[in-house]
Structure formats: structure tokens, C-alpha cells
Amino acid sequence: MQHGGVALKRWTAASLAAVLLMTALGASVEAKSDDTKISPPLLAAMRANPQLDFAVIVRATGGNRDKTRESALAAAAVVKTKGRLGHGLSIIGSVSARLRWSQVQALSHDKDVAYISRDDVVLAKFDPVETATLVTTPGVREIGAPDAWTRYGVTGKGIGVAILDSGIAPHPDLAGRIVASVDLTSGLPGEPLVAPADPGGHGTHVAGLVAGDGTASAGMYTGVAPGANLVDVRVIGSGGATTISTLVRGMQWVLAHRATYNIRVANLSAGAPVATSYKTDPLAAAVEVLILAGVTVVVSAGNNGPGNSTITTPGSDPYVVTVGAIDDNATPSLDDDSSASWSSRGPTYIDATAKPDLVAPGRKMVSLRSPGSTLDLELPDRQVAGLDAAAPAYFRLSGSSMAAPVVTGVVALMLERNPGLTPAQVKHRLKTTATPLAYGTPTSTGSGLVNAVAAVGSGDAAADTASNGFSDGLADEMYPYIYGQPIQWRDPNFNGGVDTNGTAWSQVTWSTVVWDEVTWQNITWEAFSWSGVTWEDITWEDITWETASQNVNGLSGPLAVPLD
């Protein structure tokens, strides 16, 4: 990845420091482990460093309607190994924890444990280009957003957009439209809604590209959906780093509060290197739950180009909308555009999924400034004046982090005009209406440049489908809610035309179905009805294991873990 300035180095250093702070503990390497239940990156890291403890995510064996109980089962399994519990992650039937190798070995043989993966550090994708002269931001005009406002009378009004990032600072361009804020980075118990703030500076910039209304610049620097409401979900620290479990907790919060704030789209301009198949990736399971619950998830592709297979997770999940970046050359004309060299390319590593889905302007984008934030202090030359030259209200950044919120804004416009659209329909319309590009390839620019006018005006009722199926974690959790519905298969010849018991797919019934990975891969998940699922009841609870009583070694059973 290319980095721009001292700030990026410090954010990277902060992430490295988080890894180096792991406590060294003794561990035995004599016992054998069930390697099929441990993610390969975690397995390799622990075998190479058996004396260290690692941040992990432990997923319970699925199949329960009570997802709080599943989290508790995973927690109890960790307690039995005397590991240190973190947070309950019931959206994926899991908990976070810190464990050493001997404890992971023991967990791998626990019948209540389905999978153990590394709770990796995740970095916000910041500006990868070197400093440059101040420029205007024509990207919003290039994709046709103003034309969509006037032609269809939509600005995203009433649509809730969750920004999972470093926070959103108060700004005149967002006045009255930050409808909720929560901080999940502090680790305090029962975290309440908090006043909007962004000590990092990244989230405010992202929010402005989605929904800034140009108040402080007389309309010059306006976001794509200037009427949308914003929900500030702070999951990234002021140093630019977070963890997978914190991102999962942020998605849990969005899931639980989506009806309250009409959250229809979530933007995640962050990612981690792909280290395992999306099928065993906790982030993939979490984004898929959100998508099935009606929330379109838009994710940045990453800034690790120009090499192939550099898309980051969860952008590697086939169901999210993954956005790469182009360079609009500071003009609204398509004729002088080019691919941004640093924008991550597909296909995805390990699964070879076609990504990115489409692209948007992402270089030298002017959006909202968070005064006194990390980026603001380290890169003062990126400040851009609005109406008041003495107090610059805007900031210039580049990256796929900036391209993703451009598409998120288009989704808000689409949903205001057609509120009944599902995430799969939204994704289909974005891809099929994108403007074809004369440069780039499908692995760098996907379906083309997002086209706001065409996407908002589309009447196509088709839905985007992924041929490689949902993740194992999602499939494991959803079984109780689809039982009894008609079973449809993607390919009657899959696995030689039979399931793992040798039964022809056409002869499989709910009484004979073998609920394993082979079956998950061949199920047409889109055919099931999800409208009857009460998501809040099955995937959200308010467990903060780190702040609950830690005197748990003598508990009599898994449900005795304290929940307050």
C-alpha cells in the first residue's frame, strides 16, 4: 500500500504497537489440536509463537434460536480453558477472547466450539497519495448526483446511513442530521449514546462524502445524498486501528437499532488483508446477517494495488458492494479519468470472487474536516477553505475509503425513491447501470463507474446473486429460521449430483438433509423467506465480558456467565 505523510506512518505504528503489546505466557505444544476448527493464519501464528497469547474470536456450534445462549456457550468454553474473555458477539454466535496455544488446542476439541479465528487488527484505508496542491472535488458531478437530485427530487431524505468509522465530528454541513452516535472503542460498560466526535478525522470525511450539504462552502463541496440522516458508529480508534471483534460489535449495534433510525445502508471504509476464505471469516458472517436483515453494506476495496488479489476483507465477501477508486483528474469529464494505481484489485485472494463490483472517484476528494483530529494535526496542508478562509471547514484525502461513501450516497438516493428495494436489488442496479469505462479491467474497475442518475431511475426488479453461497458462520446460524421452507439447489450436478450421504439432490428433504458445508454451498439461499425473522431477538444482547465480573472460573454451567 502507498502511504501519504507522517500521519499514515503513525497509524501503522499504532497498529503494530497493538500487536506487540500481547502478553507472553507459557504454553505447552505437546497436545494435538483439531486443525479443521482453527483458521490457518491463527494456526500458523500460534505454532510459531506458542508462548504468546492472541486475540481471537470463538464461534459456538450453531443451530440455536437463542443467539445469546450461543455466545454464552462460547464464553463458557473459553472459561474452561482459563482464557480471558472479551465481548459477546451474538450476531455471529461468538465471543472475543485472548488465548494462548494450549488453550486454543483445548478449545478445538470442545463440542460447543465450531471455529476459532484470529481477531486481527484492521486499519482504516487512509490517503495513499503524496500531498498535492488544493483542488476542487468534481467527483460528485461526474457520477451525476446533482442531476439525480433535480430529475427525481431525491436527496436521501429520511434514509439512515450508518458510518462505521472513527466517528463524526459536528459540522455545519451535517447540522441536525447526525441522529445517533455510539462509541464502541472505549471498552466502558453499557456504552451510552455519546455526543458526535471524531478524534481520528477519517469518519468525518467519509460522512461528508455521503451526506454533506455544502453549508460551509455555499454548496461547492456537497456530498452525494445531502438530505440523508447519519448514524455515527465509532469502531476505529483515534490512531486509525481497530479489531475485527470491534467491527462485529458495531454491526451488532446497527442491526439492533436499524428500525429506530431507519438504517438502510452501512458504510465501512476499512479492511484487513484476506487471510482465510470468506466462508470462515467472522466479518463475512456479520455483514451477511446485516444484508439479510435489509441493510445494504458498502465496503472499500482497499489501497493495496496495483497487484491482483489485493481486495481486503470484508470487501472480499460476495454479498457486499465492494468499491474501488478511480482518479477523476480533478475534472467532471470522463475523458481524462484513469484507474487509481493504489486501488486494490480482484479477484479475491483464496476464493477468487470477482471484485470490485464497481468504482467511484476516490483521489483528492474534498470533504469535511474534523478540527484537532489526528489527520488534521499531521496533515495541515490538506485543509481546504470554505466560506471562511481563516477557519477551513474542509479536508482533502484520497483512497478507496473515499470512493465507497460516494456509492453509499447513491444507495441512499435509490432507497428514498424506491424504499422497498432489497440489498440484492440495490447491488444489481448499481452494477447494471454503471458507466462502462474505456480503461481498466474487470479486476480493477468491475462493472464500471457508478451512475447516480441511471441507478436511481432504474426499474429493474432483478436481484444480484452470488454463486458461491453464504459463509459457513451465516449458514450455521440461520438453519433454525429456514427449516421447513422449500429447498432449492444451485446446481443439480454439484458434488457429483449427490450430498455427502450419496442422496441425489432432488431426493433430499428436511428429514434427510445433511447440514454441512457441501449442503450450504449448493443451497439457493436467496429463495428462502427472511421476512418473518425477528433479527433483534436472535442476534443482539448487551454483554461486555471485559467489564462483567471476571470471577467465572467456578461457574457451574455455560449460562451462569454474568450478563451485566
Beta strands, then each sheet from edge to edge (+ up, - down):
strand 1: 53-60
strand 2: 84-89
strand 3: 94-100
strand 4: 113-118
strand 5: 121-124
strand 6: 160-165
strand 7: 178-183
strand 8: 229-234
strand 9: 241-243
strand 10: 263-268
strand 11: 270-271
strand 12: 296-300
strand 13: 321-327
strand 14: 338-339
strand 15: 358-361
strand 16: 365-368
strand 17: 383-384
strand 18: 394-397
sheet 1: 2+ 3- 1+ 4-
sheet 2: 9+ 5- 11+
sheet 3: 7+ 8+ 6+ 10+ 12+ 13+ 14-
sheet 4: 7+ 8+ 6+ 10+ 12+ 13+ 15+
sheet 5: 16+ 18- 17+
end
